[in-house]
Amino acid sequence: MSDNYEDLEKLSNLKQKGIITEEEFNAKKQEILKGGQGKTNSGVNLSNATPQVVKPKWYDKKGLVLFLCIIIWPVGLFGLWKSNVFSKGWKAGVTLVVLLAFIMIANSGGEKREKRMTSEGVKALGTVQNNAAPAPAPAPAPPTIANIDPQALGEIFNMMSKHTNVQRDNAKNEIMGKTVKWQLPVYEVSKVKENLYKVITKDGPNVGTATYITTRNNQEMATLEGLKTDDQIAFIGTISGVVFPRLIEVKPAVLD
């Protein structure tokens, strides 16, 4: 009787493993229960039957797949989703962890590069600032100096001039925008704003001017603020118009 139980157990294992069919199982079962031995009608010998061993695929090996997810994550994720030994929850969780790790590593590398570039830029800027001379206050760079005689203009624009308005208008059109380099006597000095001074020069025999001088340093400021009437002032500037009373406006200008 014990042999029958052993045979039935073997028969059940063969059926579960797909070695025999349902029909073969039922036929052999009836034969065992009737006390028969040996082969079934289907020709299956229980005593000699050996279960087939199926070698698992590489992606069905959990340890290997997880290891690949760490060192070669694209291959690891492929095997993970190809495998039949992981549940969907496991697959989703491992995929999320791997992708987050990859993003963190990529961002970390970008931040390091950005910090290095910023540090190098600051160092370079600091080197330039340390080596550069202090920048002067903004002042126009004078173009070619025009050969205009202030005494000749004085004969046209001074108050006792015998020239007409038409002649003065023509002279004004000729000198507008020209850059001059003059030395004239001072009549008055006033400060318009920081680094900008208005200097009125005396007429007769030279033409009178209203010259707006931009200072470039503290020494030039001290020079202008120390001027007195009849002191000489040398400047370079651009003629910008004629203002009341018949003064040639020179704006902008700098000390020569």
ChimeraX attribute file (.defattr): number of C-alpha atoms within 10 A of each C-alpha:
attribute: neighborCount
match mode: 1-to-1
recipient: residues
	/A:1	9
	/A:2	7
	/A:3	11
	/A:4	17
	/A:5	12
	/A:6	11
	/A:7	19
	/A:8	19
	/A:9	12
	/A:10	15
	/A:11	24
	/A:12	16
	/A:13	14
	/A:14	19
	/A:15	17
	/A:16	12
	/A:17	11
	/A:18	12
	/A:19	17
	/A:20	16
	/A:21	14
	/A:22	13
	/A:23	11
	/A:24	17
	/A:25	20
	/A:26	13
	/A:27	14
	/A:28	26
	/A:29	19
	/A:30	13
	/A:31	17
	/A:32	20
	/A:33	14
	/A:34	10
	/A:35	11
	/A:36	13
	/A:37	16
	/A:38	13
	/A:39	14
	/A:40	18
	/A:41	11
	/A:42	13
	/A:43	10
	/A:44	17
	/A:45	15
	/A:46	17
	/A:47	12
	/A:48	8
	/A:49	12
	/A:50	10
	/A:51	11
	/A:52	10
	/A:53	6
	/A:54	6
	/A:55	7
	/A:56	8
	/A:57	11
	/A:58	13
	/A:59	22
	/A:60	17
	/A:61	16
	/A:62	15
	/A:63	11
	/A:64	14
	/A:65	22
	/A:66	18
	/A:67	12
	/A:68	17
	/A:69	21
	/A:70	14
	/A:71	10
	/A:72	12
	/A:73	18
	/A:74	14
	/A:75	14
	/A:76	22
	/A:77	23
	/A:78	15
	/A:79	22
	/A:80	28
	/A:81	18
	/A:82	15
	/A:83	18
	/A:84	14
	/A:85	14
	/A:86	16
	/A:87	12
	/A:88	12
	/A:89	9
	/A:90	13
	/A:91	16
	/A:92	14
	/A:93	11
	/A:94	17
	/A:95	19
	/A:96	12
	/A:97	11
	/A:98	16
	/A:99	14
	/A:100	12
	/A:101	13
	/A:102	13
	/A:103	11
	/A:104	11
	/A:105	11
	/A:106	11
	/A:107	12
	/A:108	12
	/A:109	11
	/A:110	12
	/A:111	11
	/A:112	11
	/A:113	12
	/A:114	12
	/A:115	11
	/A:116	12
	/A:117	12
	/A:118	12
	/A:119	12
	/A:120	12
	/A:121	12
	/A:122	12
	/A:123	12
	/A:124	12
	/A:125	12
	/A:126	12
	/A:127	11
	/A:128	11
	/A:129	11
	/A:130	10
	/A:131	9
	/A:132	9
	/A:133	8
	/A:134	8
	/A:135	8
	/A:136	9
	/A:137	11
	/A:138	10
	/A:139	14
	/A:140	14
	/A:141	11
	/A:142	16
	/A:143	12
	/A:144	10
	/A:145	13
	/A:146	13
	/A:147	10
	/A:148	14
	/A:149	13
	/A:150	21
	/A:151	16
	/A:152	12
	/A:153	19
	/A:154	22
	/A:155	18
	/A:156	21
	/A:157	29
	/A:158	20
	/A:159	16
	/A:160	10
	/A:161	10
	/A:162	10
	/A:163	13
	/A:164	10
	/A:165	11
	/A:166	9
	/A:167	12
	/A:168	16
	/A:169	13
	/A:170	10
	/A:171	14
	/A:172	19
	/A:173	11
	/A:174	10
	/A:175	18
	/A:176	16
	/A:177	16
	/A:178	18
	/A:179	23
	/A:180	23
	/A:181	21
	/A:182	15
	/A:183	16
	/A:184	20
	/A:185	20
	/A:186	21
	/A:187	18
	/A:188	16
	/A:189	20
	/A:190	13
	/A:191	15
	/A:192	12
	/A:193	9
	/A:194	9
	/A:195	17
	/A:196	18
	/A:197	21
	/A:198	21
	/A:199	22
	/A:200	22
	/A:201	25
	/A:202	19
	/A:203	22
	/A:204	14
	/A:205	13
	/A:206	20
	/A:207	23
	/A:208	27
	/A:209	27
	/A:210	23
	/A:211	26
	/A:212	24
	/A:213	26
	/A:214	24
	/A:215	23
	/A:216	17
	/A:217	12
	/A:218	9
	/A:219	10
	/A:220	16
	/A:221	18
	/A:222	11
	/A:223	12
	/A:224	19
	/A:225	13
	/A:226	10
	/A:227	16
	/A:228	13
	/A:229	13
	/A:230	13
	/A:231	13
	/A:232	13
	/A:233	17
	/A:234	13
	/A:235	17
	/A:236	24
	/A:237	27
	/A:238	25
	/A:239	22
	/A:240	18
	/A:241	17
	/A:242	18
	/A:243	11
	/A:244	8
	/A:245	11
	/A:246	19
	/A:247	22
	/A:248	26
	/A:249	21
	/A:250	26
	/A:251	21
	/A:252	20
	/A:253	26
	/A:254	24
	/A:255	18
	/A:256	11
